[in-house]
Amino acid sequence: MTSTNSKDLASQYAQLVQQEDDYVNQLITCNKLIQDAMNIIAKQAGVLDMDTVKQAAYHLHAMEQDLNRKLFKVRLEKSILANQMGQST
């Protein structure tokens, strides 16, 4: 493989690392929001509209699942790219 191709692979890998960091940070925030929501529900469920509470909780959970799926894809691409980079040396 050429030096230019190696640089391209390294650049792509760096972008994936940044994406991974972004998704991990988003997941941390999402999980914190879910935990806070559960605490609010535990303390105030009697005065909240349960249908709305459940809908909001399901939306947060769906967001968490979406972020986990995106993170998985990035990590898979990183692994494939790492293999390609290892073969080019």
C-alpha positions, -999 to 999 in steps of 0.1 A, spaced: 0 0 0 11 35 -7 20 61 19 -10 82 8 -33 53 14 -18 48 48 -24 85 56 -60 82 44 -65 52 66 -50 70 96 -72 100 89 -103 78 87 -94 61 119 -89 94 137 -124 105 125 -139 72 138 -121 78 172 -137 112 174 -171 98 165 -167 71 191 -159 97 218 -189 118 207 -213 88 210 -199 77 243 -204 112 257 -239 113 243 -247 80 259 -234 92 292 -257 121 290 -286 100 279 -281 75 307 -280 104 332 -313 117 319 -328 82 321 -316 79 357 -329 113 366 -363 105 350 -365 73 370 -358 92 402 -385 118 394 -409 90 386 -401 72 418 -407 104 438 -436 120 420 -454 93 401 -487 100 419 -489 136 406 -477 129 371 -497 118 341 -484 82 337 -491 79 299 -469 110 293 -443 98 318 -441 64 300 -439 80 266 -411 103 276 -392 73 292 -397 52 261 -383 81 239 -352 83 261 -348 46 259 -352 46 221 -326 74 220 -302 53 241 -307 23 218 -301 44 187 -268 58 202 -257 22 212 -264 11 176 -244 40 162 -215 34 186 -215 -3 176 -212 6 139 -183 30 146 -165 4 167 -170 -22 140 -157 2 113 -127 10 136 -119 -27 140 -121 -33 102 -99 -2 96 -74 -13 123 -71 -46 105 -65 -28 71 -39 -6 87 -21 -36 102 -20 -52 68 -6 -21 51 25 -21 73 
